[in-house]
Amino acid sequence: MFSDKKVTYYFDSALSYVEKIIEKHKAIFLTDNNVYNKHPHLFEGLNTIVIHAGENTKQQKTIDEVINQLIQKEATRDTWLIGVGGGVITDITGFVAGIYMRGINTGFIPTTLLAMVDAAVGGKSAIDVGMYKNIIGLTKQPSFLLYDYSLLQTLPNEEWSNGFAEIIKHACIKDATMFEMLETTSIDYFKLNNEALASLVYKNVMLKSAIAQHDELEKGDRKLLNFGHTIGHPIETTHQISHGNAISIGMVCAAFFSSEIINLQQNLTQRIIALLEKYNLPSAYCFNKDKVFELIKMDKKRTGTNINFILIAAIGEGFIKELSLVQVKQLIDKHC
């Protein structure tokens, strides 16, 4: 239960089940051209808005386009906007649903592993402004999330790795047992074992949900979910690499920062690097440190000349450490 509503999770379900949740004539589905082209049969007979895929779509211009289509479709306050797609779609859906007619009901059907375990969970929706990622947004919980694991079958390999970046992040900050389990498994194992995949998704959804319910507006522990993101997000936007790859690099930098600041055992950093590489994620990247630092200065966790940075004391034990921006720049130059 969140502050404004109960969120219902439908695990191991199917998109068609939506008709048992809400009346079909009240639903408008929002998806992107990638999802629509891969699964056209799923949208037959459904009132659907299709937008272009990709992070570059997550701009105010797209919000205006979606709202104009809602107006053309005569959407009212009892209309449901259902997002079917990855993190970009759930962000745009949540944002539009939060502002259209001062708020309409919404639900998510995530189609990527990353969206299933992270982006669609917790109620945060945002759009980018130029190079500044997620700088305009709101917190609005969806009424439901529906998990159709068959939608993952069409994911390319890099999208599986993208999702595992967030799963490994969860393990680093909150779940040492999951971290150890991931060390003994692989992407191929989860691809071939539906029961194990369903269990892993469930575990990660519950982990993030528990954090978000306790700190919905990110005043405390929810900041832990930004492990690897303070550096990762600027790398993602300045160098146009995937979210998972960027967060992987950010987590390695944060682990090295932890090693220096609190004398984290060196073998723990190496374990994190080894696990990321096992799931086909990078542990190093040559990025423009000055450009990345300029974006870090506009991070939402900044207060004055300091920033709340997420570090780890041990595997499964994330914590918030206030660092000066000067110190962050020095650490980036030394370790990243």
MARDODREN-665586 format. One record per residue (C-alpha): residue number from 1; residue in three letters; y, z, x. Coordinates in Angstrom, 1 decimal. Last residue first. Layout:
% MARDODREN-665586
(site NUM 'ALA' (Y Z X)) ...
***
This chain:
% MARDODREN-665586
(site 336 'CYS' (6.0 -13.3 36.7)) (site 335 'HIS' (5.8 -10.2 39.0)) (site 334 'LYS' (8.9 -9.9 41.2)) (site 333 'ASP' (11.5 -12.0 39.4)) (site 332 'ILE' (10.4 -10.7 36.0)) (site 331 'LEU' (10.5 -7.1 37.3)) (site 330 'GLN' (14.0 -7.5 38.6)) (site 329 'LYS' (15.2 -9.1 35.4)) (site 328 'VAL' (13.6 -6.2 33.3)) (site 327 'GLN' (15.3 -3.6 35.6)) (site 326 'VAL' (18.7 -5.2 35.0)) (site 325 'LEU' (18.0 -5.3 31.3)) (site 324 'SER' (17.5 -1.6 31.4)) (site 323 'LEU' (14.1 -0.4 30.3)) (site 322 'GLU' (13.1 1.7 27.3)) (site 321 'LYS' (9.3 2.2 27.2)) (site 320 'ILE' (7.2 1.8 24.1)) (site 319 'PHE' (3.5 2.5 24.3)) (site 318 'GLY' (0.2 0.7 24.2)) (site 317 'GLU' (-3.1 2.5 24.7)) (site 316 'GLY' (-6.2 0.3 24.0)) (site 315 'ILE' (-6.7 -0.5 27.7)) (site 314 'ALA' (-4.6 2.1 29.5)) (site 313 'ALA' (-1.0 3.2 29.7)) (site 312 'ILE' (0.2 -0.1 28.3)) (site 311 'LEU' (3.7 -1.5 28.1)) (site 310 'ILE' (6.0 -2.7 25.3)) (site 309 'PHE' (9.6 -3.0 26.2)) (site 308 'ASN' (12.5 -1.4 24.2)) (site 307 'ILE' (15.6 -3.0 25.7)) (site 306 'ASN' (18.6 -1.6 27.4)) (site 305 'THR' (22.2 -2.7 28.0)) (site 304 'GLY' (23.2 -2.1 24.4)) (site 303 'THR' (20.0 -1.8 22.3)) (site 302 'ARG' (17.6 -4.7 22.6)) (site 301 'LYS' (14.5 -4.8 20.5)) (site 300 'LYS' (15.8 -7.8 18.5)) (site 299 'ASP' (15.7 -9.9 21.7)) (site 298 'MET' (19.1 -11.6 22.5)) (site 297 'LYS' (19.0 -10.6 26.2)) (site 296 'ILE' (15.4 -11.9 26.3)) (site 295 'LEU' (16.9 -15.4 25.7)) (site 294 'GLU' (19.0 -15.3 28.9)) (site 293 'PHE' (16.0 -13.9 30.7)) (site 292 'VAL' (13.9 -16.9 29.8)) (site 291 'LYS' (16.6 -19.3 31.1)) (site 290 'ASP' (16.9 -17.4 34.4)) (site 289 'LYS' (13.1 -17.2 34.9)) (site 288 'ASN' (12.5 -20.9 34.4)) (site 287 'PHE' (8.7 -20.9 34.1)) (site 286 'CYS' (5.8 -21.5 36.5)) (site 285 'TYR' (2.8 -20.1 34.5)) (site 284 'ALA' (0.2 -17.5 35.2)) (site 283 'SER' (-2.7 -15.9 33.3)) (site 282 'PRO' (-3.4 -18.9 31.0)) (site 281 'LEU' (-5.7 -18.7 28.0)) (site 280 'ASN' (-9.2 -20.3 27.8)) (site 279 'TYR' (-10.8 -17.2 26.1)) (site 278 'LYS' (-12.4 -16.2 29.4)) (site 277 'GLU' (-9.0 -16.6 31.1)) (site 276 'LEU' (-7.5 -14.0 28.8)) (site 275 'LEU' (-10.4 -11.7 29.5)) (site 274 'ALA' (-10.2 -12.1 33.2)) (site 273 'ILE' (-6.4 -11.5 33.2)) (site 272 'ILE' (-6.8 -8.3 31.1)) (site 271 'ARG' (-9.6 -7.1 33.4)) (site 270 'GLN' (-7.4 -7.8 36.4)) (site 269 'THR' (-4.6 -5.7 34.9)) (site 268 'LEU' (-7.1 -2.9 34.4)) (site 267 'ASN' (-8.4 -3.2 38.0)) (site 266 'GLN' (-4.9 -2.4 39.3)) (site 265 'GLN' (-4.9 1.0 37.7)) (site 264 'LEU' (-1.6 1.5 35.8)) (site 263 'ASN' (0.8 3.2 38.2)) (site 262 'ILE' (3.3 4.1 35.5)) (site 261 'ILE' (6.2 1.7 36.2)) (site 260 'GLU' (4.5 -0.7 38.7)) (site 259 'SER' (1.2 -1.2 36.9)) (site 258 'SER' (2.9 -1.3 33.6)) (site 257 'PHE' (5.2 -4.1 34.8)) (site 256 'PHE' (2.0 -6.0 36.0)) (site 255 'ALA' (0.5 -5.5 32.5)) (site 254 'ALA' (3.7 -6.7 30.9)) (site 253 'CYS' (3.7 -9.9 33.0)) (site 252 'VAL' (0.0 -10.5 32.1)) (site 251 'MET' (0.9 -10.0 28.4)) (site 250 'GLY' (3.8 -12.5 28.6)) (site 249 'ILE' (1.5 -15.1 30.1)) (site 248 'SER' (-0.9 -14.7 27.2)) (site 247 'ILE' (1.9 -14.6 24.7)) (site 246 'ALA' (3.1 -18.1 26.0)) (site 245 'ASN' (-0.4 -19.5 25.9)) (site 244 'GLY' (-1.0 -18.2 22.3)) (site 243 'HIS' (2.4 -19.5 21.1)) (site 242 'SER' (1.8 -23.0 22.4)) (site 241 'ILE' (4.1 -24.5 25.1)) (site 240 'GLN' (7.5 -25.9 24.5)) (site 239 'HIS' (9.0 -24.7 27.8)) (site 238 'THR' (12.2 -22.9 26.6)) (site 237 'THR' (10.8 -21.9 23.2)) (site 236 'GLU' (7.4 -20.6 24.3)) (site 235 'ILE' (8.7 -19.0 27.4)) (site 234 'PRO' (11.3 -17.2 25.4)) (site 233 'HIS' (8.6 -15.9 23.0)) (site 232 'GLY' (6.2 -14.8 25.8)) (site 231 'ILE' (8.7 -12.6 27.6)) (site 230 'THR' (9.3 -10.1 24.8)) (site 229 'HIS' (6.1 -11.2 23.1)) (site 228 'GLY' (3.5 -9.8 25.5)) (site 227 'PHE' (3.2 -6.6 23.5)) (site 226 'ASN' (5.3 -7.2 20.4)) (site 225 'LEU' (2.7 -5.5 18.2)) (site 224 'LEU' (3.8 -2.2 19.8)) (site 223 'LYS' (7.1 -2.5 18.0)) (site 222 'ARG' (5.2 -1.5 14.9)) (site 221 'ASP' (4.9 2.0 16.4)) (site 220 'GLY' (8.6 2.8 15.8)) (site 219 'LYS' (11.4 1.5 13.6)) (site 218 'GLU' (9.6 -1.7 12.8)) (site 217 'LEU' (10.5 -2.0 9.1)) (site 216 'GLU' (6.9 -1.4 7.8)) (site 215 'ASP' (6.1 1.5 10.1)) (site 214 'HIS' (3.0 3.2 8.7)) (site 213 'GLN' (2.0 0.2 6.5)) (site 212 'ALA' (2.6 -2.2 9.4)) (site 211 'ILE' (0.4 -0.3 11.8)) (site 210 'ALA' (-2.4 0.0 9.3)) (site 209 'SER' (-2.1 -3.6 8.4)) (site 208 'LYS' (-2.3 -4.7 12.0)) (site 207 'LEU' (-5.6 -2.8 12.5)) (site 206 'MET' (-7.0 -3.8 9.1)) (site 205 'VAL' (-6.3 -7.5 9.8)) (site 204 'ASN' (-7.8 -7.2 13.3)) (site 203 'LYS' (-11.0 -5.6 12.0)) (site 202 'TYR' (-11.4 -8.1 9.1)) (site 201 'VAL' (-11.0 -11.1 11.4)) (site 200 'LEU' (-13.6 -9.7 13.8)) (site 199 'SER' (-16.0 -9.0 11.0)) (site 198 'ALA' (-15.6 -12.4 9.6)) (site 197 'LEU' (-16.2 -14.0 13.0)) (site 196 'ALA' (-19.3 -11.9 13.6)) (site 195 'GLU' (-20.7 -12.9 10.2)) (site 194 'ASN' (-19.9 -16.5 10.8)) (site 193 'ASN' (-21.7 -16.7 14.1)) (site 192 'LEU' (-21.4 -20.2 15.7)) (site 191 'LYS' (-17.6 -20.2 16.2)) (site 190 'PHE' (-17.6 -16.6 17.1)) (site 189 'TYR' (-20.1 -17.1 20.0)) (site 188 'ASP' (-18.3 -20.3 21.1)) (site 187 'ILE' (-15.1 -18.3 21.5)) (site 186 'SER' (-16.9 -15.8 23.8)) (site 185 'THR' (-18.7 -12.5 23.8)) (site 184 'THR' (-19.2 -9.6 26.3)) (site 183 'GLU' (-15.6 -9.1 27.3)) (site 182 'LEU' (-14.6 -9.3 23.6)) (site 181 'MET' (-16.8 -6.3 22.9)) (site 180 'GLU' (-15.0 -4.3 25.6)) (site 179 'PHE' (-11.6 -5.2 24.2)) (site 178 'MET' (-12.8 -4.2 20.7)) (site 177 'THR' (-13.8 -0.8 22.0)) (site 176 'ALA' (-10.5 -0.4 23.7)) (site 175 'ASP' (-8.6 -0.8 20.4)) (site 174 'LYS' (-4.9 -0.2 20.1)) (site 173 'ILE' (-2.5 -1.9 22.5)) (site 172 'CYS' (-4.9 -4.1 24.6)) (site 171 'ALA' (-7.2 -4.8 21.7)) (site 170 'HIS' (-4.4 -6.0 19.4)) (site 169 'LYS' (-3.1 -8.2 22.2)) (site 168 'ILE' (-6.7 -9.6 22.7)) (site 167 'ILE' (-6.7 -10.6 19.0)) (site 166 'GLU' (-3.2 -12.1 19.3)) (site 165 'ALA' (-4.3 -14.3 22.3)) (site 164 'PHE' (-7.6 -15.0 20.4)) (site 163 'GLY' (-5.7 -16.9 17.8)) (site 162 'ASN' (-4.1 -19.3 20.2)) (site 161 'SER' (-7.5 -19.8 21.9)) (site 160 'TRP' (-9.0 -21.0 18.6)) (site 159 'GLU' (-6.0 -23.3 18.2)) (site 158 'GLU' (-6.7 -24.8 21.7)) (site 157 'ASN' (-10.2 -25.6 20.6)) (site 156 'PRO' (-9.1 -27.8 17.7)) (site 155 'LEU' (-9.3 -26.2 14.2)) (site 154 'THR' (-11.3 -28.3 11.7)) (site 153 'GLN' (-13.9 -25.6 11.1)) (site 152 'LEU' (-11.3 -22.9 10.6)) (site 151 'LEU' (-10.8 -23.9 6.9)) (site 150 'SER' (-14.3 -22.8 6.2)) (site 149 'TYR' (-13.2 -19.2 6.9)) (site 148 'ASP' (-11.3 -19.0 3.5)) (site 147 'TYR' (-9.3 -15.8 3.7)) (site 146 'LEU' (-6.9 -15.1 0.8)) (site 145 'LEU' (-3.9 -12.9 1.3)) (site 144 'PHE' (-2.3 -11.3 -1.7)) (site 143 'SER' (0.9 -10.0 -3.2)) (site 142 'PRO' (2.9 -11.1 -0.2)) (site 141 'GLN' (5.0 -8.4 1.4)) (site 140 'LYS' (8.7 -9.1 2.1)) (site 139 'THR' (10.4 -8.3 5.3)) (site 138 'LEU' (13.3 -10.6 6.2)) (site 137 'GLY' (14.3 -13.2 8.7)) (site 136 'ILE' (16.9 -14.7 11.0)) (site 135 'ILE' (16.2 -14.4 14.8)) (site 134 'ASN' (12.6 -15.6 14.6)) (site 133 'LYS' (13.0 -17.5 17.9)) (site 132 'TYR' (16.3 -18.2 19.5)) (site 131 'MET' (16.3 -21.6 21.1)) (site 130 'GLY' (18.1 -23.3 18.2)) (site 129 'VAL' (18.0 -20.8 15.3)) (site 128 'ASP' (14.5 -19.9 14.4)) (site 127 'ILE' (13.0 -18.8 11.1)) (site 126 'ALA' (11.6 -15.5 9.9)) (site 125 'SER' (9.0 -13.8 7.7)) (site 124 'LYS' (7.6 -10.3 8.3)) (site 123 'GLY' (5.2 -9.1 5.5)) (site 122 'GLY' (2.5 -7.4 7.6)) (site 121 'VAL' (-0.2 -10.0 7.9)) (site 120 'ALA' (0.3 -13.8 7.8)) (site 119 'ALA' (1.2 -14.1 11.4)) (site 118 'ASP' (-1.5 -11.8 12.8)) (site 117 'VAL' (-5.2 -12.0 12.2)) (site 116 'MET' (-5.4 -14.9 9.7)) (site 115 'ALA' (-2.3 -16.7 11.1)) (site 114 'LEU' (-3.7 -16.8 14.6)) (site 113 'LEU' (-7.2 -17.9 13.3)) (site 112 'THR' (-5.6 -20.8 11.5)) (site 111 'THR' (-5.7 -21.7 7.8)) (site 110 'PRO' (-3.9 -18.8 6.3)) (site 109 'ILE' (-3.9 -18.6 2.5)) (site 108 'PHE' (-0.8 -16.6 1.7)) (site 107 'GLY' (0.6 -15.3 -1.6)) (site 106 'THR' (4.1 -15.1 -3.0)) (site 105 'ASN' (6.0 -13.7 -6.0)) (site 104 'ILE' (9.7 -14.6 -6.3)) (site 103 'GLY' (12.8 -13.1 -4.8)) (site 102 'ARG' (16.5 -13.2 -5.2)) (site 101 'MET' (16.3 -16.5 -7.2)) (site 100 'TYR' (14.8 -18.0 -4.0)) (site 99 'ILE' (15.5 -15.5 -1.1)) (site 98 'GLY' (12.3 -13.7 -0.4)) (site 97 'ALA' (10.0 -16.5 -1.6)) (site 96 'VAL' (11.8 -18.8 0.8)) (site 95 'PHE' (11.3 -16.5 3.8)) (site 94 'GLY' (7.7 -15.7 2.9)) (site 93 'THR' (6.8 -19.4 2.5)) (site 92 'ILE' (8.6 -20.4 5.7)) (site 91 'ASP' (6.9 -17.7 7.8)) (site 90 'THR' (3.5 -18.4 6.2)) (site 89 'ILE' (3.9 -22.1 6.9)) (site 88 'VAL' (4.9 -21.6 10.5)) (site 87 'GLY' (2.1 -19.1 11.0)) (site 86 'GLY' (-0.6 -21.5 9.9)) (site 85 'GLY' (-1.3 -23.1 6.6)) (site 84 'VAL' (-1.4 -22.6 2.8)) (site 83 'GLY' (1.6 -20.8 1.5)) (site 82 'ILE' (1.6 -19.9 -2.2)) (site 81 'LEU' (4.9 -19.7 -4.0)) (site 80 'TRP' (4.4 -18.1 -7.4)) (site 79 'THR' (6.7 -18.9 -10.3)) (site 78 'ASP' (7.8 -16.0 -12.6)) (site 77 'ARG' (11.4 -16.1 -11.3)) (site 76 'THR' (11.6 -19.8 -12.2)) (site 75 'ALA' (10.6 -23.0 -10.5)) (site 74 'GLU' (12.1 -26.1 -12.2)) (site 73 'LYS' (10.1 -28.5 -10.0)) (site 72 'GLN' (13.4 -30.0 -8.9)) (site 71 'ILE' (14.7 -26.5 -8.1)) (site 70 'LEU' (11.6 -25.8 -6.1)) (site 69 'GLN' (12.1 -29.1 -4.2)) (site 68 'ASN' (15.7 -28.1 -3.4)) (site 67 'ILE' (14.4 -24.7 -2.1)) (site 66 'VAL' (11.9 -26.5 0.1)) (site 65 'GLU' (14.6 -28.8 1.6)) (site 64 'ASP' (17.0 -25.9 2.1)) (site 63 'ILE' (14.4 -23.9 4.0)) (site 62 'THR' (13.5 -26.9 6.1)) (site 61 'LYS' (17.2 -27.3 7.2)) (site 60 'GLN' (17.3 -23.6 8.0)) (site 59 'GLN' (14.7 -24.1 10.8)) (site 58 'LYS' (11.0 -23.5 11.2)) (site 57 'THR' (10.2 -27.2 11.3)) (site 56 'ASN' (10.5 -27.3 15.1)) (site 55 'GLU' (7.5 -24.9 15.2)) (site 54 'GLY' (5.2 -27.7 13.9)) (site 53 'ALA' (4.0 -29.4 10.8)) (site 52 'HIS' (6.2 -31.5 8.5)) (site 51 'ILE' (6.5 -30.4 4.9)) (site 50 'VAL' (4.2 -30.8 1.8)) (site 49 'ILE' (5.1 -29.2 -1.6)) (site 48 'THR' (2.2 -29.0 -4.0)) (site 47 'ASN' (1.6 -28.5 -7.7)) (site 46 'LEU' (-2.2 -28.6 -7.7)) (site 45 'GLY' (-4.4 -31.2 -9.3)) (site 44 'GLU' (-6.1 -32.2 -6.0)) (site 43 'PHE' (-4.9 -29.8 -3.3)) (site 42 'LEU' (-8.3 -28.9 -1.9)) (site 41 'HIS' (-9.4 -32.5 -1.8)) (site 40 'PRO' (-6.6 -33.4 0.7)) (site 39 'HIS' (-8.1 -31.1 3.3)) (site 38 'LYS' (-7.3 -32.6 6.7)) (site 37 'ASN' (-4.3 -34.6 5.5)) (site 36 'TYR' (-2.8 -31.6 3.7)) (site 35 'VAL' (-3.4 -29.2 6.6)) (site 34 'ASN' (-1.6 -31.5 9.1)) (site 33 'ASN' (1.1 -32.5 6.6)) (site 32 'ASP' (2.2 -29.0 6.0)) (site 31 'THR' (1.6 -26.6 3.1)) (site 30 'LEU' (3.5 -25.0 0.2)) (site 29 'PHE' (1.6 -24.5 -3.1)) (site 28 'ILE' (3.4 -24.0 -6.3)) (site 27 'ALA' (1.7 -21.7 -8.8)) (site 26 'LYS' (2.7 -20.8 -12.4)) (site 25 'HIS' (0.6 -23.5 -14.0)) (site 24 'LYS' (-2.5 -22.3 -12.2)) (site 23 'GLU' (-2.3 -18.8 -13.7)) (site 22 'ILE' (-2.9 -16.2 -11.0)) (site 21 'ILE' (-5.8 -14.5 -9.3)) (site 20 'LYS' (-8.7 -16.4 -10.8)) (site 19 'GLU' (-7.0 -19.7 -10.1)) (site 18 'VAL' (-6.5 -18.6 -6.5)) (site 17 'TYR' (-10.3 -18.6 -6.1)) (site 16 'SER' (-10.1 -22.4 -5.4)) (site 15 'LEU' (-8.8 -21.6 -2.0)) (site 14 'ALA' (-12.1 -19.9 -1.1)) (site 13 'SER' (-13.2 -16.4 -0.3)) (site 12 'ASP' (-14.6 -14.6 2.8)) (site 11 'PHE' (-12.0 -11.8 2.5)) (site 10 'TYR' (-9.6 -11.5 -0.5)) (site 9 'TYR' (-7.0 -9.0 0.7)) (site 8 'THR' (-4.7 -7.4 -1.9)) (site 7 'VAL' (-1.2 -6.2 -0.9)) (site 6 'LYS' (0.1 -3.3 -3.0)) (site 5 'LYS' (3.9 -3.4 -3.6)) (site 4 'ASP' (7.3 -2.3 -2.5)) (site 3 'SER' (6.8 0.2 0.3)) (site 2 'PHE' (3.4 -1.0 1.4)) (site 1 'MET' (0.0 0.0 0.0)) 
***
